Amino acid sequence: MSSGAPQKSSQMASGAEETPGFLDMLLQDFPAPLNPEDPLPWKAPGMMLSQEEVEGELAELAMGFLGSRKAPPPLAAALTHEAVSQLLQTDLSEFRKLPREEEEEEEEDDDEEEKAPVTLLDAQSLARSFFNRLWEVAGRWQKQVPLAARASQRQWLVSIHAIRNTRRKMEDRHVSLPSFNQLFGLSDPVDRAYFAVFDGHGGVDAARYAAVHVHTNAARQPELPTDPAGALREAFRRTDQMFLRKAKRERLQSGTTGVCALIAGVTLHVAWLGDSQVILVQQGQVVKLMEPHRPERQDEKARIEALGGFVSHMDCWRVNGTLAVSRAIGDVFQKPYVSGEADAASRALTGSEDYLLLACDGFFDVVPHQEVVGLVQSHLMRQQGSGLHVAEELVSAARERGSHDNITVMVVFLRDPQELLEGGNQGAGDPQAGGRSQDLPSSLPEPETQAPPRS
C-alpha cells in the first residue's frame, strides 16, 4: 500500500472473479495458524507499538502481505479490515510492555495533552497474533465470501514511479488506496479513493509513518462523511502528534512533507504540508489546487517570526537556518516553528477532468506546472494512448533537468488516457465546466505572495 522502492506503473482493477481462488491458494500455503516458533511472513513494525498505532500498523502489514501475493484489492482491504477489527475488540494487555525508565522520565516533561500514560505493546507478538487472526478470517471466507469483499469498484489507472536518484537513501513514500471504504468498513454509498506522496528528510521514519497513519486517522474522524477536507486536516495534525510522541520515545529527528488527495464521490479533497504538491489537469489545462508551504511565503515567515523563530537565506530560504519547508510532520526539534497544521481544499468534479498529478519537490522544483500537460500528452501519443508508464517519463524528465533529489510521481487518471489522446482537450463532462481557469478553488484563500522557485 505504501512504498519507497522504485515503482513501476500499475493498473488497479476489481478482480472480483479472482477472490475464491486467491483464498484457496493462501490457505494452501498456510494450512495452519503460526506456532510461536514459526517465522513471521512479514517484518514486525519495530519493537514496540503504542495502542494508537496498532490499527494503522497492522493494516499496513496485511495490505503489504496480501498485495505481494496479488490479492484483488477489494478482498485485501476487506480481509484486512475484518482481521484488524476483530483483534482490536480483544484484550491487548497480554502484549503490553513497560516503558524504560528514561522514557518515563521524558514523559514527565511533556505537555498536558501528552501526560496520559502511553500503553506500549510488543510488536513481534502482536504481529504473530494478528496473522493468525487474518488466517482465521480467510478460512471462514473461503466458504462464503462477504459481499463487501467481492464488490466491484471503479477501475483506477494509476501510474507511479519513484527513484532514489543520486541521494544516499530513499526517503519518499507513497500510498495508492482505491479500496479506502473496504479497508475501513465504510458502508455508505459514497465511493472513496485515497492517494498520497510523502517526502521525508533527516531519515525515512516520518515519511513511512505518515504513509501508514494519515489515511487511518482520516477514516477515524467522525466528520469524514460531512467534511472530508476537515477530516484530512485533522488527520495530518493527529499523525504529527503521534509521530512526535514516537520520536521522543525512540529519539528520532526526521520529518516529512506530504500531499494527499481523497476522491469522495464526485468531489476532490486535497490536503498538504510543506512543498509536496498536487495539480489537476482538466481539458488540457492545469488547475492550481494549492500553494506549497515554504519559509519565504510572507504569511509563513510572519508566523515563524511571531513564534520567536527566523527565516534566513542560505542556498535557499530556511527556517532557523535549517529546514527549507515551513510545515511538516515530525521535526521534533523545530516545533512549533515548523508547523504540523495542514491546509486543505475541495473541488467538485464534473467528469471533464483528465488526471491528478502528485509529486515531491524533487519533481516540481525542476518541472513547472505548465509543462506537465505537454510531457503527458507527448507520452500518450508515443504509447498509442497507454498511460501505464507516464510516471516513468515524468521522473526521467526531472532527472534530465538536473534533479538530484529523491523523485516520486503519481498520475491518477480521471478519464481513459485513450480518450484524452483521441479527443484532445474535449472533456466528457459538462462542457460549461471545463476551461482555462488557473484560479484556486473557492475553499482555498489566495496566498499573499507567489513563492519563487527555490535555488
Disulfide bonds with the S-S distance in Angstrom:
none
